[in-house]
C-alpha cells in the first residue's frame, strides 16, 4: 500500500511534468523566430531569477508565459506574464549585446575583410582578416567566462545597470571558483549541435541526394521540421545553461556579499549573505585562465559554422552567445 506522502506527492509530480511539457513546447515555438525569441529569453531570464531567489529563501511563483501574479488586477493578471517576459528579454538582450558586440563586430569585420580580399584579389593584404578574427578571439576569451554570472546577476537584480556592476561581477567570479570553467565547458559543448547542423545542411545533397527531387511544398515542409528541431535544441540548451549559471550565482553571491557587505549593500544577495573565506587570487586566476582556454573551441565552432553558412547575422546572434534563435 503506498504511503500517504507518496500519494500526496503524485499530483505534484504530474503538475511539474505538465509544466515541463508546456514550458518546453512554448519555448521551442518562440525560438523559431528572432522577435519571439526575445520573449523566450525574457522567460529564461525570469526563471534564472526565480531559481536564485528561491535559494536565497524567497517564496515566489515560477514565471509564466502569459499570466501575471494572482494578486494583480484583471488586465495585469491576463497579460502580466507576457509583459514581464518582453521587458526581461529586452533588458537581457541589450546587456548581452553590450558585452558581446566588442568581439562579434570584430568577427564580422574579419569576415567582411576576407570576402573583400577574395573578390578583389588583394592577396597582399590577406593577413588583415585572420588578424582581426584572432583579435576578436582573444577579446572573447576575456569576456565570455563572465557572461553566465553577469546574466544571472542581471536576472536576480532585475535591472539593466546590474550588467555593468563590474566589481560585483568580479567578486562573483572569485567566489564561484571551478564553476566558472565548468559552465564555460558546457557552453562550448552546447554550441556543437548548431555547428554540426550547419554542416549537415550545407552538405545535404551529398548524403541525402533525394532532397533534390522534392517538390517545393515538400522542401518547405522539410525546412520547417529542421527549423523546429533547431529551435528545440536552442531552447533546451539555453534552459540548461541558464539554470546551471543561476545555481552557480546562488552559491557565489551570498558568499561574495558576506565577504564584502559594503559592496553588496542593497542587493538581493545581501539578504542571504553568509560568511566566506578570503578570495584566493591564485585560484581565481587559475579558474578564469582555464575558462578562457575553454572559449577557444566555441570560437572555432562559430568560425567553422560560418564557413558552411555565410549568414552575417550569425556572427552576432549565435544561440550560444545572445539570442536563443538558431537562424
Secondary structure by P-SEA (a helix, b strand, c coil): cccaaaaaaaaaaaaaaaaaaaaaaaaaaaaccccaaaaaaaaaaaaaaaaaaaaacccccccccccccccccccccccaaaaaaaaaaaaaaaaaaaaccccaaaaaaaaaaaaaaaaaccccccaaaaaaaaaaaaaaaacccaaaaaaaaaaaacccccccaaaaaaaaaaaacaaaaaaaaaaaaaaaaaaaaaaaaaaccccccccccccaaaaaaaaaaaaaaaaaaaaaaaaaaaaaaaaaaaacaaaaaaaccccccccccccbbbbbccccaaaaaaaaaaaaaaaaaaaaaaaaaaaaccccccccccccccccccc
